[in-house]
Amino acid sequence: MARDQKDHYYRRAKEEGYRARSAYKLLQINQKFHLIKKGDRVVDLGAAPGGWLQVAKELAGKEGRIVGVDLEAIEPIPGVVTFRADITAESTVERIKEAIGGEADVVICDAAPNLSGAWDMDHARSIDLSRSALALAEKLLRPRGHFLVKVFQGDMFTDFLAEVKQEFSQVQAHSPAASRKESAEMYVVAKKRISGPVRPGDVLEVQIESLGKSGDGVAMVNGFAVIVKGARLGERLRIKVGAVKPNFAFASIIERKD
Ligand SMILES: C[S@@+](CC[C@H](N)C(=O)[O-])C[C@H]1O[C@@H](n2cnc3c(N)ncnc32)[C@H](O)[C@@H]1O
């Protein structure tokens, strides 16, 4: 008997009517991180055969809207829109926008390259796919929307994680119990898309325009509040942006200009 057929999640998927054992990965991730909720618009990239789509549909309910994209055809799922497309192709974003009918609340991506067995190459191709998914998420997600993506671990993983951290307020790598022990896959869970004009690590010249409740200085950058610890009203400063939240950011003083 093949390994898959003995696997606990494989058997459960058969019994419970899910098309793939990976359905349990999304269920477990959602239980922990609460990415998808009732009424959400969800885009699933690399969605065949459709286990995640089934779970997303259950979680988003009747009011939700689910769109799945894959190179392969997906057997129809009631209430889910699917089409064949390459997530690395430029034209795919417009097709998804049309299908979802507005901004997405959540973008999920379990896409995987065909494995060659040459580890470095498979890792690089996985990172390429994950970057394509991140680029699509940036075009599709509403401010504060969430993103989930699979990545095979390897030496480019840390850089990719840093790229995701530039765009989302809360980011962490997670391996659900349903991932096979021997698997190198890891899921990056990214919550609350940042839509403001500043990013972690930005160095800016600002003037403190007001003081917050805590007494810290507040500078406005294109209408976005940046809280600068220890800054005084009216000061001109060079600052470095730290944590960025959906509606404001924190920064530290590099240099006082006055
Ligand atoms: C592990 S499967 C996804 C399983 C799915 N989450 C489920 O629960 O049924 C990975 C999928 O990624 C798809 N894929 C790989 N590269 C792709 C690309 N460039 N564009 C779209 N889909 C892609 C593959 O065709 C494959 O169906």
The ligand as an ORCA input file, in Angstrom:
! r2SCAN-3c Opt
* xyz 0 1
  C      -0.414     21.020     -3.632
  S      -1.421     21.406     -4.994
  C      -2.689     22.407     -4.232
  C      -3.640     21.609     -3.424
  C      -4.842     22.419     -2.984
  N      -4.504     23.382     -1.941
  C      -5.954     21.542     -2.463
  O      -6.200     21.554     -1.241
  O      -6.569     20.835     -3.257
  C      -0.447     22.592     -5.851
  C      -1.090     23.134     -7.121
  O      -0.325     24.244     -7.579
  C      -0.566     24.343     -8.976
  N       0.393     25.251     -9.610
  C       1.741     25.134     -9.692
  N       2.262     26.165    -10.398
  C       1.212     26.951    -10.760
  C       1.112     28.164    -11.511
  N       2.201     28.769    -12.031
  N      -0.112     28.705    -11.697
  C      -1.218     28.105    -11.185
  N      -1.189     26.951    -10.469
  C       0.020     26.384    -10.259
  C      -0.431     22.911     -9.432
  O      -1.048     22.724    -10.706
  C      -1.128     22.145     -8.283
  O      -2.453     21.839     -8.624
*
